[in-house]
Structures are given as C-alpha cells and as structure tokens.
Amino acid sequence: MSNTPMAASPLTRAVLEIDEYASGLGWDQPARLFALVDTARLRTQEPGLAAQLGLDGEQETTGLTPIEQEEIPKGKPLDEFLGTIAWPDAVVGCALTVERLMLPPSAEASVPEGLSEQKLARWVAEHPDRQEVRMTVAVLRDGGRDSALRLREKDSPTEVLTGGDLVPGLAEALAATFEE
C-alpha cells in the first residue's frame, strides 16, 4: 500500500491497493476478482495464510486484505460469471478490476441506433474520442462501495479517480454476489 493514503477508509485503501497491483501488471489484462477479508480476523483465524500474504509482521492489523481469486473463465460474459459466485461468511466484501473502452458524454448523441452488442463494441473501439480505462470496484456485505478509475493515457497513481458511485452497474452486480 505504498501510495495509499492512510486517512482513507479501509475500503478505499483496499481499492487503491488493488489498483496499484493491477497497474504493476500493465495494461491489456483480463478481469481479476478479489475477496476482501478482515485483516485482523485473517491473522487470528488463518495465521498460515496471513504469513503467506506477508501479514505476520508488525504492520497495521486493521483494514481489509484483498485476496485474488482464480482466473475468470475466458469467453464467459462477466455478468454471467458474477451470477455464479457465492462467498463464505469470512469474506466481508469483494472487488473486481476490469479494463474497458469508454466514450465521453458528448459522444452519446452520435451513437447509431439499432446496433447489435458486437457492432456497438466495434463502433466504440473505432471512435476517435474513446479512452481506455481500468475500473476497480469494491463492495462490502454491509453495503459499502468504492471504486477507482485509471485512464490509460493518464497512467499515474496521482491521476486515479476514486468514489463510491463511479461505476454503479458493476457495483450492483458485485453486491448481488452477497444476496442469498
């Protein structure tokens, strides 16, 4: 958590830690899913795992620890994949980092009507104002939400935008993984 502000909430710190991790892997990466666990509980109940994660020292014991999950199956739509997830009680939240193309709001008026999903994706990919963005979105069982957005053209830790409502659709999909 080298660039993570200590005054931030535990959820914001976890989101920024995941963003920093994803940034270190470079661009053009697959989506990555993380379980969020209470760090103090992890150290107490799973000391071996805590040691593997480097959490057995004197560092902070409060907060959330992101644990990357198995790779998301290639070719499976993200919404379908998320619909198959159920978390054990020890998981207090989850996060997802994914790269997408986005257009500025000014481009919405020029979107051709009636395009299939595939043709729309191609149209966006060819649009001159498109921007590549990495979104890291996290939710907690108790309803807490946070996210981080990083543009490829401004790929710097000081240029990461954070906020709870930046990617509401993805946050809703992640929150649904905790519904019974």
C-alpha positions as semicolon CSV with decimal commas, in nm:
position;residue;x (nm);y (nm);z (nm)
1;M;0,000;0,000;0,000
2;S;0,283;0,236;-0,077
3;N;0,076;0,508;-0,247
4;T;-0,239;0,454;-0,042
5;P;-0,344;0,742;0,184
6;M;-0,362;0,626;0,545
7;A;-0,654;0,858;0,623
8;A;-0,870;0,681;0,365
9;S;-1,135;0,430;0,473
10;P;-1,032;0,063;0,480
11;L;-1,241;0,003;0,166
12;T;-1,076;0,291;-0,022
13;R;-0,733;0,165;0,084
14;A;-0,820;-0,184;-0,046
15;V;-0,945;-0,044;-0,379
16;L;-0,628;0,162;-0,422
17;E;-0,411;-0,135;-0,327
18;I;-0,582;-0,347;-0,594
19;D;-0,549;-0,063;-0,848
20;E;-0,177;-0,037;-0,772
21;Y;-0,137;-0,415;-0,806
22;A;-0,322;-0,416;-1,141
23;S;-0,115;-0,121;-1,258
24;G;0,202;-0,317;-1,189
25;L;0,079;-0,591;-1,423
26;G;0,039;-0,346;-1,711
27;W;-0,250;-0,293;-1,948
28;D;-0,443;-0,539;-2,164
29;Q;-0,502;-0,773;-1,870
30;P;-0,804;-0,994;-1,805
31;A;-1,058;-0,902;-1,539
32;R;-0,950;-1,002;-1,187
33;L;-1,173;-1,086;-0,891
34;F;-1,075;-1,041;-0,526
35;A;-1,227;-1,148;-0,197
36;L;-1,195;-0,887;0,078
37;V;-1,135;-1,022;0,426
38;D;-1,093;-0,852;0,762
39;T;-0,716;-0,839;0,820
40;A;-0,731;-0,887;1,198
41;R;-0,967;-1,184;1,163
42;L;-0,743;-1,335;0,894
43;R;-0,437;-1,310;1,118
44;T;-0,622;-1,475;1,407
45;Q;-0,813;-1,748;1,222
46;E;-0,569;-1,826;0,939
47;P;-0,215;-1,747;1,060
48;G;-0,057;-1,963;0,788
49;L;-0,238;-1,780;0,510
50;A;-0,164;-1,446;0,678
51;A;0,206;-1,538;0,678
52;Q;0,189;-1,633;0,309
53;L;0,038;-1,292;0,236
54;G;0,308;-1,115;0,438
55;L;0,065;-1,015;0,715
56;D;0,250;-1,175;1,004
57;G;0,473;-0,877;1,088
58;E;0,414;-0,561;1,286
59;Q;0,222;-0,374;1,016
60;E;-0,130;-0,246;1,060
61;T;-0,381;-0,507;1,171
62;T;-0,699;-0,317;1,088
63;G;-0,844;-0,292;0,744
64;L;-0,920;-0,525;0,459
65;T;-0,693;-0,769;0,281
66;P;-0,767;-0,838;-0,088
67;I;-0,713;-1,200;-0,191
68;E;-0,711;-1,264;-0,565
69;Q;-0,939;-1,544;-0,676
70;E;-0,897;-1,792;-0,958
71;E;-0,893;-1,656;-1,310
72;I;-1,228;-1,558;-1,457
73;P;-1,314;-1,807;-1,735
74;K;-1,230;-1,673;-2,080
75;G;-1,526;-1,628;-2,310
76;K;-1,784;-1,620;-2,030
77;P;-1,967;-1,287;-2,004
78;L;-1,879;-1,110;-1,681
79;D;-2,241;-1,074;-1,568
80;E;-2,299;-1,448;-1,613
81;F;-1,982;-1,530;-1,422
82;L;-2,073;-1,300;-1,133
83;G;-2,413;-1,469;-1,115
84;T;-2,240;-1,797;-1,023
85;I;-2,049;-1,662;-0,722
86;A;-2,133;-1,728;-0,358
87;W;-1,898;-1,610;-0,084
88;P;-1,831;-1,779;0,251
89;D;-1,911;-1,580;0,567
90;A;-1,543;-1,493;0,624
91;V;-1,549;-1,277;0,309
92;V;-1,670;-0,929;0,406
93;G;-1,654;-0,786;0,056
94;C;-1,531;-0,836;-0,297
95;A;-1,367;-0,635;-0,570
96;L;-1,321;-0,660;-0,943
97;T;-1,076;-0,487;-1,170
98;V;-1,157;-0,475;-1,539
99;E;-1,047;-0,275;-1,843
100;R;-1,299;-0,119;-2,078
101;L;-1,330;0,141;-2,351
102;M;-1,540;0,444;-2,269
103;L;-1,662;0,748;-2,453
104;P;-1,715;1,098;-2,321
105;P;-2,078;1,203;-2,262
106;S;-2,057;1,427;-2,571
107;A;-2,033;1,115;-2,790
108;E;-2,366;0,970;-2,670
109;A;-2,568;1,171;-2,920
110;S;-2,376;1,021;-3,211
111;V;-2,427;0,655;-3,119
112;P;-2,607;0,485;-3,410
113;E;-2,936;0,326;-3,315
114;G;-3,014;-0,042;-3,353
115;L;-2,659;-0,177;-3,339
116;S;-2,603;-0,525;-3,207
117;E;-2,380;-0,553;-2,900
118;Q;-2,090;-0,667;-3,119
119;K;-2,133;-0,383;-3,370
120;L;-2,166;-0,128;-3,090
121;A;-1,842;-0,254;-2,933
122;R;-1,667;-0,220;-3,269
123;W;-1,812;0,132;-3,316
124;V;-1,683;0,239;-2,971
125;A;-1,342;0,080;-3,039
126;E;-1,310;0,283;-3,359
127;H;-1,441;0,612;-3,217
128;P;-1,170;0,883;-3,215
129;D;-1,266;1,004;-2,863
130;R;-1,254;0,660;-2,698
131;Q;-1,046;0,616;-2,386
132;E;-0,918;0,302;-2,222
133;V;-0,997;0,284;-1,853
134;R;-0,922;0,037;-1,575
135;M;-1,204;0,019;-1,323
136;T;-1,159;-0,129;-0,979
137;V;-1,489;-0,162;-0,797
138;A;-1,540;-0,299;-0,446
139;V;-1,846;-0,366;-0,232
140;L;-1,893;-0,481;0,123
141;R;-2,163;-0,710;0,261
142;D;-2,292;-0,419;0,467
143;G;-2,350;-0,209;0,153
144;G;-2,030;-0,003;0,147
145;R;-1,896;0,074;-0,200
146;D;-1,589;0,233;-0,350
147;S;-1,413;0,239;-0,683
148;A;-1,106;0,366;-0,862
149;L;-1,075;0,467;-1,226
150;R;-0,744;0,495;-1,408
151;L;-0,721;0,618;-1,768
152;R;-0,453;0,459;-1,980
153;E;-0,347;0,799;-2,113
154;K;-0,301;0,926;-1,756
155;D;-0,147;0,613;-1,608
156;S;-0,020;0,754;-1,279
157;P;-0,115;0,690;-0,915
158;T;-0,178;1,063;-0,874
159;E;-0,436;1,056;-1,157
160;V;-0,661;0,783;-1,013
161;L;-1,017;0,897;-0,952
162;T;-1,197;0,740;-0,654
163;G;-1,557;0,746;-0,540
164;G;-1,842;0,522;-0,436
165;D;-2,072;0,584;-0,732
166;L;-1,834;0,589;-1,030
167;V;-1,943;0,252;-1,173
168;P;-2,289;0,185;-1,023
169;G;-2,385;-0,103;-1,254
170;L;-2,075;-0,303;-1,172
171;A;-2,114;-0,226;-0,802
172;E;-2,471;-0,360;-0,817
173;A;-2,353;-0,678;-0,989
174;L;-2,086;-0,732;-0,723
175;A;-2,332;-0,661;-0,441
176;A;-2,564;-0,926;-0,587
177;T;-2,293;-1,189;-0,521
178;F;-2,374;-1,149;-0,149
179;E;-2,750;-1,196;-0,187
180;E;-2,891;-1,528;-0,077
